[in-house]
Amino acid sequence: HDSYYLNFADCSPIAGRAGVREFLFAKQTNNESMKSFAVKEFLAGGPDTLLLPNENNLYYRLQNAFTIKELLSFDASKISINYPEIFYPSTGIFITRDDHLYLAVKGGDNDDSHNHNDTGSFTIYKNGRPLFIDVGVESYTKKTFSPQRYEIWTMQSAYHNLPTINGLLQMDGASYKACDVDYS
């Protein structure tokens, strides 16, 4: 909703607007809905999406320069991108929404890139604003990418929307996963 995204693990709830890179990915995968989303996000970003004033990557600036004309000529108004529910089996993420509430639940396992031990965690947005949040991540440090990663409080299940049972926290790894997943 607007600049907010449903987020888990190291993702920020304000991850930045989609635009040219997402449009190009959608073009390569023949995903018309994603193209529409990228165009709408690009236009909502105003001049910053056109000029990329905070972007240091020259390649991204060149992608912008060479793709803007095609992106702006894409008619995004004919494609709906508002799905009432979505399930991504590969990550176990389920999202459902109505006119006021958005719910996202993370199944999957605790072996993802940039993982937090957050299988079963959820976020809820009301009227496009976070109501029950996922705290995300602190600033990256050397410890973030070390064997001591799960000593950091934001990586632990106790600091997500999850119970701690008999003092036990979730562990990391592929064997710590949601099983028999069903959604409706």
Secondary structure, 3 states (H helix, E strand, C coil): CCCCCCCCCCCCCCCCCCCHHHHHHHHHCCCHHHHHHHHHHHHHCCHHHHHCCCCCCHHHHHHHHHHHHHHHHCCHHHCCCCCCEEEECCCCEEEEECCCEEEEEECCEECCCCCCCCCCCEEEEECCEEEECCCCCCCCCHHHHCCCHHHCHHHCHHHCCCCCECCECCCCEEEEECCCCCCC
